[in-house]
Amino acid sequence: MSNHVSQGHRKAWISDQGDGIFINPILHADYSDPDVIRVGEDFYMTASSFGHIPGLPILHSKDLINWKLINHVIKHMDLPGYDQPQHGNGVWAPAIRYHDHKFWVFYGDPDTGIWMSTASDPAGEWTPPHLVQEGKGLIDPCPFWDEDGGAYLVHAYARSRAGIKHILRLCPMSPDGTKLLGEGQIIYNGTVHHPTLEGPKMYKRNGYYYIFAPAGGVATGWQTVLRSKAVNGPYEDKIVLHQGTSPVNGPHQGGWVELASGESWFIHFQDKGAYGRIVHLQPVEWIDDWPLMGQNRNEDGIGEPVLRYTKPDVGKVCPIEVPADSDEFDKPELGLQWQWQANPKSDWYSLTDRASHLRLFAQPQPESAENMYGSPNLLMQKFPAPSFHASAKLDCRAIEPGERAGLIVFGYHFAYLGVQARQDGTGLILLYVEGNADEEQIKWRTELHSDEIVLSVNVDEGAHCRFAYSQDDNEANWIDVPGFQAVKGHWVGAKVGLFAVSQSSKDRRGYVDADWFRVGNYLDRF
C-alpha cells in the first residue's frame, strides 16, 4: 500500500452544522424514492436501486440527519437477465416497515410484480425476495397492518407496463405479507387533480387512515395526502408540500415518522438531474388532522421546503456521520457504497491477491454490448455532493494488449480516463474517452512512462467534470485533460468508479491493482 497519506479529506457534504441546525438536503446523493421508519431510538431508511447490485440499501440514523449505510437487502438478483445491465429496471420505489418484531421491505419490479423480504436484524441477513403478487406495472407497494389484525397493501401502476397510471389500488393482504387476498379496489383516481399519482405510503393516526402519495411527476411534482375514517375510503385529498417560491423543485415522495418527543418529520426527494434524486427532511405540523410539511410561507395552507432548520429533538446530540465513499481496500469486503451494473461474479475482482489492494480483472465485454454502456463489471458509487473530487491510485503493469482500466463517470453519456497496453506490449497509453449507448470516441491520448498512475476527477457545481492524472504520486504535478458534462442515467444519477475491460475473448486476462479510491471535499482536492 502506498505510504501517501490523504490530506484533509473532509466529507464532501455534511448536513449537520454542529450547532443544532441542519441544512437540506440531508443526503446529497441518489437515494431515490426514500422511505423511513423509527424503531425505538433508531431510524432506518431504504431507497430504490433499480438494476444495480447489491440493491435495496438500508441506512441507519439516530437523529434523521446523520446516516450510515449498513446493508443491502439484495446481494444477488435471482431473475433472468441480471447478468447484464438492466438500466432502469429492477427495484423501484420500496417501503420499509417494522411489524411483529421483524423488519419488512416491499418493492415493485415493473416487469415481474410485487416483492417482499424480511429480517430480524436490518444489518444482518434478509430473506430472499418473495413474489407477493405477479404482474406487470405493479409498482410502489406499501404494506399496512391495522390494529384489528387486518393487513393491506396499497400500490400504484406504471403505464409503461400496465397501460394505466394516476390510480392507487388497495388490496387485503395475508398477515404474513406473502400474498394478496383478492383483487382489492381502486381507492383513488388522481387523473384530474393529481396526475401521475404514485409512491403511496399508508399510516394511521388519530382515527384517520392516511395515504401519503406524490403526484405531478418526478421533477415537478407535489406531495398529496389522502385521508379517510374507513380503510376502504372514500378518501379526501389535500396538497401538503410543493415547491412554491423555494428553489427545491418537485419536493415529494417519501416517508413520515413521529418521534418519541412528539415531533413529526417527512423525508422526501428532489430530482437534481445528474446528481439523481437527493434526500431532504421537512418538519411536519398537524393542523386539523392534516399534515403541513415544511413552512407555510405564502399562508396558502401548503408547505414549502426548508433549507435550514433546527434538528429533530431526539433527546441527545449525535456524532456527525455520512455514508461511506472512500475505500483503502484494506478489508476483506468491498465498502457498502460500491455497486456493480449487474450480478457480480467472483472472478471479477479480488481483495486478497495483493494485500490492501483491489484487483480488478479485465473482463470481456458481452456480445450484446456495443461499448462500455453495456458492461456489467463497472464498479461505481453515487455522486456524494454538488462538488467533490474522486481519485484512485492504480498499478497498471499487469494490463495486457486489448485491455483498458481506469476511472469512469457514468450516465446516459459517460467519460473515462483509461490506461491501455500497447499491442506489442512495450508500454502503456492513457486515453480520455467519451461515449454513450451507441458509440465511444477517443478524445485525447498520451504516452505513460510509469506503471503506476493516480487518476482523478473534479466535479464542479452543476456536475461538470474535469479529469486529471499524475504519474509520480506527487499531487503537485497533476496534468488536466478535457472536461465532460455529467448527466443522469436511466432513473438514476451519475456515478463514479473504476473499471477493467477487455476487447479480447481470450481466457488469460490481465488486471489492474487499485491501492485506494478517495472521495473528498472539492476545496481539499489534491
Buried (B, 14 or more C-beta within 10 A) or exposed (E): EBEBEBEEBEBBBBBBEEEEEBBBBBBBBBBBBBBBBBEEEEBBBBBBBBBBBBBBBBBBBBBBBBBBBBBBBBBEBEBEBBEBBBBBBBBBBBBBBBBEEBBBBBBBBBBBBBBBBBBEEBEEEBBEBBBBBEBBBBBBBBBBBEEEEEBBBBBBBBEEBBEBBBBBBBBBBEEEBEBBEEEBEEBBEBEEEBEBBBBBBBBEBEEBBBBBBBBBBBEEBBBBBBBBEEBEBEBEBBBBBBBBEBEBBBBBBBBBBBBEEEBBBBBBBBBBBBBBBBBBBBBBBEEEEBBBBBBBBEEEEBBBBBBEBEBBEBEEEBEEBBBBBBBBBEEEEBBBBBBBBBBBEEEBBBBEEBEBBBBBBBBBBBEEBBBBBBBBBBBBBBBBBBBBBBBBBBBBBBBBBBBBBBBBBBBBBBBBBBBBBEEEEEEBBBBBBBBBBEEBEEBEEEEBEEBBBBBBBBBBEEBBBBBBBBBEBEBEEBEEBEBBBBBBBBBBBBBBBBBBBBEBEEEEBBBBBBBBBBBBBBEBBB
